Amino acid sequence: MHHPGPPRFAAVGESVELAPRQPEPDMAAEWRLAERPAASTATLGDGPVCHLEPDVPGVYRAAVSTADETHEQVVRAFPAVTETARFSVTAKDFDCDGDTADLADRAIVIGKFNDFTMGTHWAERDGDEWVIEADLPPGTHHAIFSFDGSFESTATDEATVEGPGRPRVELTSETVDEVLVVSADAHAAPSGSEPEVEFYLDGRDALAESAVIIDGDELRVPREALPETARIHAVAVAERHSVADTLVIGHDGETGEATADDTATVSRPADPPAWAGDATIYEIFVRSFAGETVDTTFEAIERRVPYIESLGVDVVWLTPIQASPTRHGYHITDFFDTATDLGTREEFESLVDRFHDAGIRVIFDLVINHSSRDHPAFQLHRAGVPEYEDYYERIPASQDVSDVDWAGEDAPGHYFNWTRIPNLNYDSLERMRSEER
C-alpha cells in the first residue's frame, strides 16, 4: 500500500511534501490536484515526489496514482499569520577592526526562518548597518549574520513579532450505548481567542464519512461502522491552527468490523512515551567515553555500565555508532552497520542488553538528514553516475558561499557552514528506496 499518509495541516505559503510511502523498486507514481479552493491557482509538479504550496486557505486533495492504486492526500491550509520583522547589525557587532568602508555591502543571513541555509537571504548595507526584513509568525526570532561562508566572524540580532501563539487540542474517547464518542478538548493560546475544532478522517482507513456525525467538539460513530483500524485527527483553529492530535481505534475482532463482543483499543501515536516524562538521561560521547588513554569501544562502555548505573540514570543517549571519519561521529559513511572502530553489531547488541539488565534504556542519534562528504554515494553523485544523480540536494552555484571547489555547475545543499556533510535529497524516490533497503 502506497497511501501517502494522514491529513496534513499547514499555513498558506508553506511547502508540503507529497510522496508515496513504502516505494518499491521501479515504481512509477504520478500526482494531480483532484480538488483545490475556488480561488487557488496552486499546481503540482511532475514526478512521484512533489510539493504543494497552498496559496489560499481551504482544503486541497492531491491524488497519487501508481500502476494499480490511486490514493488521496488531504491538505488543510490555514491563513498565514505573519508580520514584517527587521533584523540589523553594525560593524561593532562583528568586532571588526579597521575601516568599516572595507566591509562588504551584503551579509549572509541564516536563521530558523530559512532552515539555517546560507545563500538564500542577504542583508543589504544601509550606512553603518546591515539590514534584512522578513515576514515571520508571532514569536521571538533570531538571525545570524556573516560576510562569508566560513562563519568565523558573526553577529546576531533578534526580533519579536507580537501576536497569539498556537492553540492546543487533545482527543479522548469513550463508548456510550455502542457508539464511539471522540471528544476534543481545545485550549486557547496565550492572548488568543477560543478555538474551534475541525475533525478529519484518514484516507488509509475504511471508515465512511457518512457513518460519522460531528457536532462541535464531538465526533460520534457507531461501533458497528468501525473498520479494523480507524484514525481520527483533530486540529484546533483560532487566529492560528494547532498541531493535530490523533487517536487510533482498533478492535480484536476477526471479521474486519467491530462488534459488541470486541475489545476496543485506543492509542495516541502523537504522545511521547510515558517513561520520557521524568527520565534522567545521560549522554555518552561514544568515541571518547573511556578516556584519552584507551580507545572507546562497545566493550569498553559495557565494562563501565556499573558506574553508569551508580549515577541513578534512567536512559543513556549514545552519539552516532556508525562509521565516520570524525571523532564526534556525525559525518556518516555507512548507514547500515556499526563502526569498526567501536565494534561489531553483536558487541553493540551485548552492550544494549547489559544496559537493559541494569534497568537503563538506550537511545542513540540516527543521522539520516545528511552524510559525510566521504560517503561513497556522495562521491558517485558528484561524479555524475546516473543511479546517484538525485541522492543529494543540489543548489545553484550562485547560492553557494563556500570556498569549496565542487567540480560542477552546481553545489550540494547543506546547513550552516557544514560543507563536509551535504544534505540528502528527500525529494528523491531512489534515495528513499535506498534507506528502506
Secondary structure, 3 states (H helix, E strand, C coil): CCCCCCCEEEECCCCEEECCCCCCCCCCCEEEEEECCCCCCCCCCCCCCEEECCCCCEEEEEEEECCCCEEEEEEEEECCCCEEEEEEEEHHHHCCCCCHHHCCCEEEEECHHHCCCCCCCEEEEECCEEEEEEEECCEEEEEEEECCCCCCCEEEEEEEECCCCCCEEEEEEEEECCEEEEEEEEECCCCCCCCEEEEECCCCCCCCHHHCEEECCEEEEEHHHCECEEEEEEEEECCCECCCEEEEEEECCCCCECCCCCCEEEECCCCCCHHHHCCCEEEECCCCCCCCCCCCCHHHHHHCHHHHHHCCCCEEEECCCEECCCCCCCCCCEEEEECCCCCCHHHHHHHHHHHHHCCCEEEECCCCCECCCCCHHHHHHHCCCHHHCCCECEEEHHHCCCCCCCCCCEEECCCCCCCCCCEECCCCHHHHHHHHC
